[in-house]
Amino acid sequence: MTLTGQFEVPSTSETGTDFTNTQSTEVVYTFSASGTWTPDVNNPSLQQCGTEGLASLDPAVQAALTQGWPDLPKYMKYPNNTPFALVAENLKTGATTTVGKKATIVLKPGETLRFVLNDVSWGYPDNKGSVKVSWSGVSLVSKVMVCDGDGDYVQVPYSAQLNPSQFTVACWAKVTGGQGKFRSPVTSRDGKNGLKGYKLYAGDNNKWQTWVGNGSGWQAVTGPDVVLNTWTHVAATYDGAALKLYINGNLVGTLATAYVPNTVFPLRIGGGASEQTPPWYYFFGSLAEVSLWNVARTAEQIKADMSKRLTGKEANLVACWPLNETRAEGSALKVADLTGNFSGTFTGAVIAEDSALPVR
């Protein structure tokens, strides 16, 4: 959800203008300021001051102020911020930000910023004019893919790039039902031509698992119990010799095994058994931030990236599906891959807000 608006900050007011985040969630706001004001109507040198403050004045005036009044900042309302610049003070935390022409600030629900032009404490009655502030805000509430365990999944057409010889496959998953059944967050497998491919599972033993096919059978690493209604980061890696499972960035199991990539069937998110149409092993819960890499990432790399949004330009990233929106293409709904290469077809599931997803 994008929010927009504008307000003015009078130069004659030491308390300026207050701006409050009235949303029920954290919002990232961008404030863009424009206009000029007069810090002292009796001083011809200070008639055209911009929102950047001291830096906006004529260089000769800047030099005269900094050389003739070297301790000027300590007399300002906000001594740690740029003299004469537009400043935003968080009334809850006390933090101050020099806005200048533009600044981005994250506000929690109910937090208020006080916008003030940073003048000497006794100088406000001698000021003149005001500046305008335009703002836009984007809610930080995450949107995720919600599956009911019955026919909800995303299908991505087969590509050899989606089946590298070494890989990391990762996602955020929240299981809400289907106990005692296989529930598959991500699968790219061939069970018809020699048992090949990789998959993540919330297993029928109610434990997290990753499986690979070695050409003749499935090899599995089993991790800890699935905790219902709790977001969990699940990642599997294969480095050419060993399959590893990571839960919330921590290594929980390793198995030395061979692995043969799937060479025919699509990748599925929220549905297993890639070779079946419709698939089996539907996921029951919510999914977000599915990513595939063509290297076996380290625990440090997995942990460093798991709680931040990827851009699609990271080294060795093959695809990343945030699963936070859909778009219509003819009669089909599509989900985007941040790399721009592997969009998927969306079936059955819904996109919904979930403020508990630990990704920002």
Sine and cosine of phi, psi and omega as CSV:
sin_phi,cos_phi,sin_psi,cos_psi,sin_omega,cos_omega
0.00,0.00,0.82,-0.58,0.01,-1.00
-0.97,-0.24,0.74,-0.67,-0.02,-1.00
-0.91,-0.42,0.55,-0.84,0.02,-1.00
-0.60,-0.80,0.33,-0.94,0.08,-1.00
0.11,-0.99,-0.11,-0.99,0.06,-1.00
-0.40,-0.92,0.32,-0.95,0.05,-1.00
-0.41,-0.91,0.20,-0.98,0.03,-1.00
-0.92,-0.40,0.50,-0.86,0.06,-1.00
-0.88,-0.47,0.93,-0.37,-0.01,-1.00
-0.96,0.27,0.65,-0.76,-0.02,-1.00
-0.97,0.24,-0.27,0.96,-0.07,-1.00
-1.00,0.03,-0.04,1.00,-0.08,-1.00
-0.94,-0.33,0.83,-0.57,0.05,-1.00
-0.96,0.29,-0.31,0.95,0.03,-1.00
-0.98,-0.19,-0.07,1.00,0.15,-0.99
0.82,0.57,-0.68,-0.73,-0.04,-1.00
-0.76,-0.65,0.74,-0.68,-0.01,-1.00
-1.00,-0.06,0.59,-0.81,0.05,-1.00
-0.75,-0.66,0.83,-0.56,-0.08,-1.00
-0.89,-0.45,0.68,-0.73,0.15,-0.99
-0.97,0.23,0.97,-0.24,-0.04,-1.00
-1.00,-0.01,0.02,1.00,0.01,-1.00
-0.98,0.21,0.32,-0.95,-0.02,-1.00
-1.00,0.07,0.04,1.00,-0.02,-1.00
-0.73,-0.68,0.21,-0.98,0.15,-0.99
-0.89,0.46,0.62,-0.78,0.02,-1.00
-0.73,-0.69,0.68,-0.74,0.12,-0.99
-1.00,-0.08,0.89,-0.45,-0.05,-1.00
-0.96,-0.27,0.65,-0.76,0.15,-0.99
-0.91,-0.41,0.83,-0.55,-0.03,-1.00
-0.94,-0.34,0.80,-0.59,0.02,-1.00
-0.87,-0.49,0.86,-0.51,-0.09,-1.00
-0.95,-0.31,0.52,-0.85,0.01,-1.00
-0.50,-0.86,0.29,-0.96,0.04,-1.00
0.96,-0.28,0.14,-0.99,0.03,-1.00
-0.79,-0.61,0.34,-0.94,0.03,-1.00
-0.56,-0.83,0.15,-0.99,-0.04,-1.00
-0.91,-0.42,0.92,-0.39,0.02,-1.00
-0.94,0.33,-0.32,0.95,0.00,-1.00
-0.37,-0.93,0.95,-0.32,-0.04,-1.00
-0.90,0.43,-0.31,0.95,-0.03,-1.00
-1.00,-0.03,-0.04,1.00,-0.03,-1.00
-0.89,-0.46,0.96,-0.27,-0.05,-1.00
-0.85,0.53,-0.41,0.91,-0.04,-1.00
-0.96,0.27,-0.26,0.96,-0.08,-1.00
-0.92,-0.39,0.52,0.85,-0.08,-1.00
-0.99,0.14,-0.43,0.90,-0.05,-1.00
-0.79,-0.62,1.00,0.07,0.00,-1.00
-0.94,-0.34,0.78,-0.63,0.01,-1.00
-1.00,0.01,0.00,-1.00,-0.05,-1.00
-0.94,0.33,-0.24,0.97,0.08,-1.00
-0.99,0.17,-0.13,0.99,0.08,-1.00
0.97,0.24,-0.74,-0.68,-0.11,-0.99
-0.79,0.62,-0.64,0.77,-0.04,-1.00
-0.92,0.39,-0.29,0.96,-0.02,-1.00
-1.00,0.03,-0.17,0.98,-0.02,-1.00
-0.98,0.18,0.31,-0.95,0.07,-1.00
-0.81,0.58,0.68,-0.73,-0.03,-1.00
-0.80,0.60,-0.59,0.81,0.02,-1.00
-0.92,0.40,-0.61,0.79,0.04,-1.00
-0.92,0.38,-0.67,0.74,0.05,-1.00
-0.84,0.54,-0.73,0.68,-0.04,-1.00
-0.89,0.45,-0.66,0.75,-0.01,-1.00
-0.90,0.44,-0.66,0.75,-0.02,-1.00
-0.93,0.37,-0.73,0.69,-0.08,-1.00
-0.95,0.31,-0.51,0.86,0.02,-1.00
-1.00,0.08,-0.64,0.77,-0.04,-1.00
-0.99,0.15,-0.35,0.94,-0.03,-1.00
-0.64,-0.76,0.92,0.40,-0.12,-0.99
-0.88,0.48,-0.42,0.91,0.01,-1.00
-0.99,-0.14,0.39,0.92,0.01,-1.00
-0.79,0.61,-0.70,0.71,-0.07,-1.00
-0.82,0.57,-0.57,0.82,-0.09,-1.00
-0.94,0.33,-0.23,0.97,0.03,-1.00
-1.00,-0.06,-0.07,1.00,-0.02,-1.00
-0.97,0.26,0.39,-0.92,0.07,-1.00
-0.84,0.54,-0.64,0.77,0.04,-1.00
-0.88,-0.48,1.00,-0.01,-0.12,-0.99
-0.88,0.48,-0.43,0.90,-0.06,-1.00
-1.00,-0.02,0.06,1.00,0.00,-1.00
-0.89,-0.45,0.24,-0.97,-0.09,-1.00
-0.88,0.47,0.77,-0.64,0.05,-1.00
-0.84,0.55,0.69,-0.72,0.08,-1.00
0.93,0.37,0.05,1.00,0.02,-1.00
-1.00,0.08,0.32,-0.95,0.12,-0.99
-0.97,0.26,0.78,-0.62,-0.07,-1.00
-0.83,-0.55,0.61,-0.80,0.11,-0.99
-0.91,-0.41,0.82,-0.58,0.02,-1.00
-0.94,-0.35,0.81,-0.59,0.09,-1.00
-0.98,0.19,0.92,-0.40,-0.10,-1.00
-0.94,0.35,-0.29,0.96,0.02,-1.00
-1.00,0.03,-0.69,0.72,-0.09,-1.00
-0.99,-0.13,-0.34,0.94,-0.06,-1.00
0.99,0.11,-0.07,1.00,-0.01,-1.00
-0.92,0.39,0.63,-0.78,0.03,-1.00
-0.87,-0.50,0.58,-0.82,0.01,-1.00
-0.76,-0.64,0.79,-0.61,0.14,-0.99
-0.97,0.26,0.94,-0.35,-0.06,-1.00
-0.97,0.25,-0.70,0.71,-0.08,-1.00
0.85,0.53,-0.81,-0.59,0.04,-1.00
-0.99,0.10,-0.49,0.87,-0.09,-1.00
-0.36,-0.93,0.63,-0.78,0.07,-1.00
-0.44,-0.90,0.51,-0.86,0.06,-1.00
-0.90,-0.44,0.79,-0.62,-0.10,-1.00
-0.68,-0.73,0.73,-0.69,0.05,-1.00
-1.00,-0.07,0.77,-0.63,0.00,-1.00
-0.87,-0.49,0.70,-0.72,0.13,-0.99
-0.99,0.17,0.28,-0.96,0.01,-1.00
-0.82,0.58,0.76,-0.65,0.05,-1.00
1.00,0.10,-0.15,0.99,0.02,-1.00
-0.95,0.30,0.58,-0.82,-0.05,-1.00
-0.85,-0.53,0.70,-0.71,0.15,-0.99
-0.97,-0.23,0.70,-0.72,0.10,-0.99
-0.96,-0.27,0.89,-0.46,-0.01,-1.00
-1.00,-0.09,0.85,-0.53,-0.06,-1.00
-0.66,-0.75,0.64,-0.77,0.15,-0.99
-0.98,0.17,0.82,-0.57,-0.24,-0.97
-0.99,0.15,1.00,0.03,-0.02,-1.00
-0.95,-0.31,0.14,-0.99,0.14,-0.99
-0.89,0.46,0.53,-0.85,-0.18,-0.98
-0.87,0.50,-0.47,0.88,-0.02,-1.00
-0.99,-0.12,0.03,1.00,-0.19,-0.98
-1.00,-0.06,-0.11,0.99,-0.13,-0.99
-0.89,0.46,-0.59,0.80,0.02,-1.00
-0.89,0.45,-0.37,0.93,-0.02,-1.00
-1.00,-0.03,0.09,1.00,-0.04,-1.00
-1.00,0.06,0.19,-0.98,0.02,-1.00
-0.49,-0.87,0.63,-0.77,0.10,-1.00
1.00,-0.08,-0.07,-1.00,0.01,-1.00
-0.46,-0.89,0.24,-0.97,0.07,-1.00
-0.85,-0.53,0.41,-0.91,-0.01,-1.00
-0.97,-0.24,0.63,-0.78,0.05,-1.00
-0.83,-0.56,0.88,-0.48,0.14,-0.99
-0.99,-0.15,0.60,-0.80,-0.04,-1.00
-0.67,-0.74,0.44,-0.90,0.13,-0.99
-0.65,-0.76,0.51,-0.86,-0.03,-1.00
-0.66,-0.75,0.57,-0.82,0.05,-1.00
-0.82,-0.57,0.83,-0.56,0.01,-1.00
-0.89,0.45,0.66,-0.75,0.02,-1.00
-1.00,-0.01,0.14,0.99,0.08,-1.00
-0.93,0.38,0.82,-0.57,-0.04,-1.00
-0.97,0.22,0.51,-0.86,0.17,-0.99
-0.93,-0.36,0.60,-0.80,-0.12,-0.99
-0.67,-0.74,0.22,-0.97,0.06,-1.00
-1.00,-0.01,0.82,-0.57,-0.02,-1.00
-0.93,-0.36,0.83,-0.56,-0.07,-1.00
-0.90,-0.44,0.64,-0.76,-0.01,-1.00
-0.99,-0.15,0.16,0.99,0.05,-1.00
0.98,0.18,0.18,0.98,-0.07,-1.00
-0.61,-0.79,0.99,0.15,0.10,-1.00
1.00,0.01,0.22,0.98,-0.01,-1.00
-0.98,-0.19,0.85,-0.53,0.02,-1.00
-0.21,-0.98,0.20,-0.98,0.14,-0.99
-0.89,-0.45,0.70,-0.72,0.05,-1.00
-0.89,-0.46,0.77,-0.63,0.02,-1.00
-0.91,-0.42,0.83,-0.56,-0.05,-1.00
-0.82,0.57,0.50,-0.87,-0.01,-1.00
-0.84,0.54,0.65,-0.76,0.19,-0.98
-0.50,-0.87,0.64,-0.77,0.06,-1.00
-0.87,0.50,-0.51,0.86,0.00,-1.00
-0.91,0.42,-0.44,0.90,0.03,-1.00
-0.99,0.12,0.03,1.00,-0.03,-1.00
-0.70,-0.71,0.87,0.49,-0.06,-1.00
-0.95,0.31,0.33,-0.94,-0.02,-1.00
-0.95,0.31,-0.45,0.89,0.19,-0.98
-0.84,-0.54,0.59,-0.81,-0.12,-0.99
-0.41,-0.91,0.30,-0.95,0.31,-0.95
-0.73,-0.68,0.80,-0.60,0.10,-0.99
-0.85,-0.52,0.74,-0.67,-0.13,-0.99
-0.58,-0.82,0.40,-0.92,0.07,-1.00
-0.25,-0.97,0.27,-0.96,0.24,-0.97
-0.99,-0.14,0.73,-0.68,-0.06,-1.00
-0.67,-0.74,0.65,-0.76,0.11,-0.99
-0.78,-0.63,0.95,-0.32,-0.01,-1.00
-0.99,0.13,0.79,-0.61,0.02,-1.00
-0.88,-0.47,-0.13,0.99,0.00,-1.00
-0.20,-0.98,-0.09,-1.00,0.03,-1.00
0.99,0.17,0.46,0.89,-0.01,-1.00
-0.86,0.51,0.61,-0.79,0.02,-1.00
0.99,0.13,0.11,0.99,0.03,-1.00
-0.80,-0.60,0.42,-0.91,0.17,-0.99
-0.92,0.39,0.73,-0.69,0.08,-1.00
-0.76,-0.65,0.89,-0.46,-0.21,-0.98
-0.96,-0.29,0.94,-0.34,0.10,-0.99
-0.92,0.38,-0.72,0.70,-0.07,-1.00
-0.60,-0.80,0.74,-0.67,0.00,-1.00
-0.59,-0.81,0.71,-0.70,0.23,-0.97
-0.66,-0.75,1.00,-0.09,-0.16,-0.99
-0.61,-0.79,0.34,-0.94,0.07,-1.00
-0.75,-0.66,0.97,-0.25,0.02,-1.00
-0.99,-0.11,0.13,0.99,-0.05,-1.00
-0.96,-0.27,-0.45,0.89,-0.14,-0.99
-0.86,-0.51,0.75,0.67,0.09,-1.00
0.96,-0.26,0.19,0.98,0.07,-1.00
0.87,0.50,1.00,0.01,-0.07,-1.00
-0.72,-0.69,0.32,-0.95,0.15,-0.99
0.95,-0.30,-0.14,-0.99,-0.04,-1.00
-0.72,-0.69,0.36,-0.93,0.03,-1.00
-0.32,-0.95,0.52,-0.85,0.18,-0.98
-0.96,-0.27,0.63,-0.77,-0.01,-1.00
-0.66,-0.75,0.58,-0.81,0.44,-0.90
-1.00,-0.05,0.98,-0.22,-0.27,-0.96
-0.95,0.31,0.17,-0.99,0.02,-1.00
-0.94,0.34,-0.20,0.98,0.12,-0.99
-1.00,-0.01,0.18,0.98,-0.02,-1.00
0.86,0.51,0.59,0.81,0.11,-0.99
-0.81,-0.59,0.46,-0.89,0.07,-1.00
-0.95,0.30,0.64,-0.77,-0.02,-1.00
-0.60,-0.80,0.40,-0.92,0.28,-0.96
-0.75,-0.66,0.63,-0.77,-0.01,-1.00
-0.81,-0.59,0.52,-0.85,0.23,-0.97
-0.74,-0.68,0.42,-0.91,0.11,-0.99
-0.99,-0.13,0.71,-0.71,0.01,-1.00
-0.98,-0.20,0.21,0.98,-0.02,-1.00
0.97,-0.24,-0.45,0.89,0.00,-1.00
-0.75,-0.66,-0.20,0.98,-0.01,-1.00
-0.28,-0.96,0.16,-0.99,0.03,-1.00
-0.99,-0.12,0.68,-0.73,0.03,-1.00
-0.89,-0.45,0.75,-0.66,-0.14,-0.99
-0.80,-0.60,0.55,-0.83,0.23,-0.97
-0.91,-0.41,0.80,-0.60,-0.04,-1.00
-0.95,-0.32,0.71,-0.70,-0.02,-1.00
-0.92,-0.39,-0.49,-0.87,-0.08,-1.00
-0.98,0.22,0.09,-1.00,0.02,-1.00
-0.88,0.48,0.57,-0.82,0.18,-0.98
-0.96,0.29,0.81,-0.59,0.07,-1.00
-0.99,-0.14,0.91,-0.42,-0.07,-1.00
-0.91,0.42,0.52,-0.85,0.10,-1.00
0.87,0.50,0.49,0.87,-0.03,-1.00
-0.72,-0.69,0.79,-0.62,0.05,-1.00
-0.92,0.39,0.76,-0.64,-0.03,-1.00
-0.74,-0.68,0.71,-0.70,0.08,-1.00
-1.00,-0.03,0.83,-0.56,-0.06,-1.00
-0.86,-0.50,0.76,-0.65,0.01,-1.00
-0.60,-0.80,0.62,-0.79,0.09,-1.00
-0.80,-0.59,0.60,-0.80,0.04,-1.00
-0.76,-0.65,0.49,-0.87,0.16,-0.99
-0.69,-0.73,0.82,-0.58,-0.11,-0.99
-0.96,-0.30,0.23,0.97,-0.06,-1.00
0.98,-0.20,-0.22,0.98,-0.02,-1.00
-0.66,-0.75,-0.50,0.87,-0.10,-0.99
-0.64,-0.77,0.60,-0.80,0.10,-1.00
-0.99,-0.14,0.74,-0.67,-0.02,-1.00
-0.78,-0.63,0.54,-0.84,0.04,-1.00
-0.86,-0.50,0.74,-0.67,0.03,-1.00
-0.86,-0.52,0.73,-0.69,0.09,-1.00
-0.87,-0.49,0.85,-0.52,-0.06,-1.00
0.80,0.60,0.62,0.79,0.07,-1.00
1.00,0.10,-0.02,1.00,-0.04,-1.00
-0.95,-0.31,0.73,-0.68,0.03,-1.00
-0.93,0.37,0.82,-0.58,-0.03,-1.00
-0.87,-0.50,-0.10,0.99,0.02,-1.00
-0.08,-1.00,0.53,-0.85,0.00,-1.00
-0.65,-0.76,0.63,-0.78,0.04,-1.00
-0.63,-0.77,0.83,-0.55,0.12,-0.99
-0.96,0.28,0.83,-0.55,-0.07,-1.00
-0.30,-0.95,0.35,-0.94,0.19,-0.98
-0.99,0.10,0.32,-0.95,0.02,-1.00
-0.56,-0.83,0.73,-0.68,0.04,-1.00
-0.87,-0.49,0.85,-0.52,-0.05,-1.00
-0.92,0.39,0.50,-0.87,0.20,-0.98
-0.88,0.47,0.72,-0.70,-0.03,-1.00
-0.86,-0.51,0.18,0.98,-0.11,-0.99
-0.70,-0.72,-0.73,0.68,-0.31,-0.95
-0.99,-0.14,0.32,-0.95,-0.08,-1.00
-0.95,0.32,0.22,-0.98,0.18,-0.98
-1.00,0.00,0.64,-0.77,0.01,-1.00
-0.82,-0.57,0.66,-0.75,0.10,-0.99
-0.91,-0.41,0.87,-0.50,-0.03,-1.00
1.00,0.00,-0.06,1.00,0.04,-1.00
-0.58,-0.82,0.67,-0.74,-0.01,-1.00
-0.99,-0.13,-0.28,-0.96,0.03,-1.00
0.73,0.68,0.92,0.39,-0.07,-1.00
-0.82,0.58,-0.45,0.89,-0.06,-1.00
-0.98,0.18,-0.14,0.99,-0.02,-1.00
-0.98,-0.21,0.62,-0.78,0.10,-0.99
-0.75,-0.66,0.90,-0.43,-0.07,1.00
-0.94,0.33,0.28,-0.96,-0.07,-1.00
-0.96,0.27,0.19,-0.98,0.14,-0.99
-0.97,-0.22,-0.03,-1.00,0.17,-0.99
0.84,0.53,0.77,0.64,0.00,-1.00
-0.91,0.41,0.64,-0.77,0.04,-1.00
-0.97,0.23,0.63,-0.78,0.01,-1.00
-0.88,-0.48,0.99,-0.13,-0.04,-1.00
0.47,-0.88,-0.48,-0.88,-0.07,-1.00
-0.88,-0.48,0.56,-0.83,-0.01,-1.00
-0.74,-0.67,0.52,-0.86,0.01,-1.00
-0.37,-0.93,0.41,-0.91,0.18,-0.98
0.79,0.61,0.81,0.58,0.08,-1.00
-0.98,0.19,0.77,-0.63,-0.01,-1.00
-0.70,-0.71,0.50,-0.86,0.04,-1.00
-0.74,-0.68,0.72,-0.69,-0.04,-1.00
-0.80,-0.60,0.45,-0.89,-0.02,-1.00
-0.99,-0.15,0.42,0.91,0.13,-0.99
-0.66,-0.75,0.32,-0.95,0.15,-0.99
-1.00,0.08,0.97,-0.26,-0.04,-1.00
-0.96,0.27,0.42,-0.91,0.02,-1.00
-0.99,0.13,0.24,-0.97,0.06,-1.00
-0.86,0.51,-0.62,0.78,-0.01,-1.00
-0.90,0.43,-0.65,0.76,0.02,-1.00
-0.92,0.39,-0.68,0.73,0.01,-1.00
-0.88,0.48,-0.73,0.68,-0.04,-1.00
-0.92,0.38,-0.58,0.81,-0.03,-1.00
-0.92,0.39,-0.54,0.84,-0.11,-0.99
-0.98,-0.21,-0.20,0.98,-0.22,-0.98
-0.93,0.36,-0.42,0.91,-0.05,-1.00
-0.95,-0.30,0.23,0.97,0.07,-1.00
-0.83,-0.56,0.44,-0.90,-0.02,-1.00
-0.98,0.22,0.76,-0.65,0.04,-1.00
-0.98,0.21,0.34,-0.94,-0.01,-1.00
-0.98,-0.20,-0.30,0.95,-0.11,-0.99
1.00,-0.08,-0.10,1.00,-0.04,-1.00
-0.94,-0.35,0.14,0.99,-0.03,-1.00
-0.92,0.39,0.56,-0.83,0.02,-1.00
-0.87,0.49,0.71,-0.71,0.07,-1.00
0.95,0.31,0.09,1.00,0.07,-1.00
-0.98,0.18,0.83,-0.55,0.02,-1.00
-1.00,0.04,-0.70,0.72,-0.03,-1.00
-0.36,-0.93,0.46,-0.89,0.09,-1.00
-0.56,-0.83,0.86,-0.51,0.02,-1.00
-0.94,-0.34,0.97,-0.22,0.00,-1.00
-0.90,0.44,-0.50,0.87,-0.01,-1.00
0.89,0.46,0.60,0.80,-0.02,-1.00
-0.93,-0.37,0.03,1.00,0.06,-1.00
-0.25,-0.97,0.33,-0.94,0.10,-1.00
-0.80,-0.60,0.33,-0.95,0.10,-1.00
-0.67,-0.74,0.54,-0.84,-0.03,-1.00
-1.00,0.07,0.73,-0.68,0.15,-0.99
-0.77,-0.64,0.99,-0.14,-0.12,-0.99
0.91,0.41,-0.81,-0.59,0.01,-1.00
-1.00,-0.04,0.00,1.00,-0.06,-1.00
-0.97,-0.25,0.48,-0.88,0.16,-0.99
-0.98,-0.21,0.70,-0.72,-0.05,-1.00
-0.87,-0.49,0.50,-0.87,0.18,-0.98
-0.91,-0.42,0.61,-0.79,-0.11,-0.99
-1.00,0.08,0.51,-0.86,0.23,-0.97
-0.97,-0.23,0.79,-0.61,-0.08,-1.00
-0.88,0.47,-0.38,0.93,0.05,-1.00
-0.98,0.21,-0.24,0.97,0.00,-1.00
1.00,0.10,0.11,0.99,-0.13,-0.99
-0.96,-0.29,-0.47,0.88,-0.21,-0.98
-0.70,-0.71,0.92,0.40,0.07,-1.00
-0.93,0.36,0.42,-0.91,-0.03,-1.00
-0.85,-0.53,0.38,-0.93,0.04,-1.00
-1.00,-0.05,0.78,-0.63,-0.16,-0.99
-0.99,-0.15,0.81,-0.58,-0.04,-1.00
-0.77,-0.64,0.84,-0.55,0.23,-0.97
0.99,0.13,-0.65,0.76,-0.10,-0.99
-0.95,0.31,0.06,-1.00,0.08,-1.00
-0.79,-0.62,0.38,-0.93,0.12,-0.99
-0.97,-0.23,0.79,-0.61,-0.08,-1.00
-0.62,-0.78,0.41,-0.91,0.05,-1.00
-0.95,0.30,0.58,-0.81,0.08,-1.00
-0.50,-0.87,0.98,-0.18,-0.05,-1.00
-0.95,0.31,-0.19,0.98,-0.03,-1.00
-0.99,0.11,-0.23,0.97,0.01,-1.00
-0.87,0.50,0.85,-0.53,-0.08,-1.00
-1.00,0.09,0.76,0.64,0.03,-1.00
-0.81,-0.58,0.78,-0.62,0.01,-1.00
-0.72,-0.70,0.00,0.00,0.00,0.00
